[in-house]
């Protein structure tokens, strides 16, 4: 059956989260938003995708998706899968829009929204959840989906194929482990920067009671406040649970080292985004410093705003990160995420995807599961971020039990939003914004 994409609908969906302090960190204060894409077809099945944004920024990504939509509308699934890199480049290297990147920022996020919608459509037509669809693909098809341009000095197609072929060994046993136990996770919901101390304590205590043994807090405010809040969380979770910290790029390199010298007291497992996202050498220097400060117990994590596979390549080559945090839609969708997962496996760095926001948990559960099944093949150091916000707006929301993600079961990428939620929170005419 030939499936032709006949329409591309774009919705500006925004949720009023700022007033409650949800999502607040050292830099960002805003309303969680999604540039939401629906692909209609002549065969019935539809595809859904989005990119996560913040408040007024959403109108810009919506415009970018509309500017790129002609590369998708009118194409068949068969045409796209026959030349997946050519399709991907038609979006990421549009001859008139690439100048606004290249391969970064708004255009790349819009590319991700459209590319993810196409992958959702492919998995839906196949009748499989995305993680299963990817895990079942032949090695040649997966390798053919990756654009290796600018990364062959770190990863060649032959190396990628070898990683994926090896990933078939023991796959059934790994799947049985996930089916029985779920996928390890950590929660960020306890430690938003805008929460008062009593709320941090109450949320931490409840999360621990619910089975979470890894929690993340935001830092980057006054250092004394950061340390006080960290002590509260550590007091509630005890010495054995993991405590991660996220500075959201607010520090300079020396400032980050100074801050971590003080925060090392509470035994952090990682410091996330300690400085500017593009500062490869700065991250490398901080990584060396925190390793020395903590005798190797703390590591640097980053990647949620890393623009593309080339930035990840450099972070790995410079030994600047101990945890890779790919984002499902900051980069150019599934195709580019495949490159990043394979790079991480080549360099032996665990992937803990960035989540939270609108729908990111729904997306990245599939990527992390696929990574474990076919690429990284181990759970040591691997966790999926969990934030308990906005899942109720999705048709196939994430499910957790005892601090672990459960395997998604419905076909597709879990990206479909409920029509009632789109109508309620569509900006500016939805009832939530009148």
Secondary structure, DSSP 4 states (H G I P E B T S, - for coil): ---BEEEEEEEEEE---GGGTTT--SS--S-EEEEEEEEEESSS--EEEEEEEETTHHHHHHHHHHHHGGGTTT-BHHHHHHTHHHHHHHHHT-TTTGGG-SSSHHHHHHHHHHHHHHHHHHHHHHTSBHHHHHHHS-HHHHHHTS--TTTTTT--HHHHHHHHHHTTTTHHHHHHHHHHH-EEEEEEEEE-TTS-HHHHHHHHHHHHHTT--EEEEE--S-HHHHHHHHHHHHHHHTTTSEEEEE-TT-S-HHHHHHHHHHHGGG--SEEES-S-TT-HHHHHHHHHHHHHHTTTS-EEEE-TT--SHHHHHHHHHTT--SEE---TTTSSSHHHHHHHHHHHHHHT-EE-----TTTHHHHHHHHHHHIIIIIS---TT--EEE--SSGGGBTT---EETTEEPPP-SSB-S-PBPHHHHHHHBTTTSGGG-
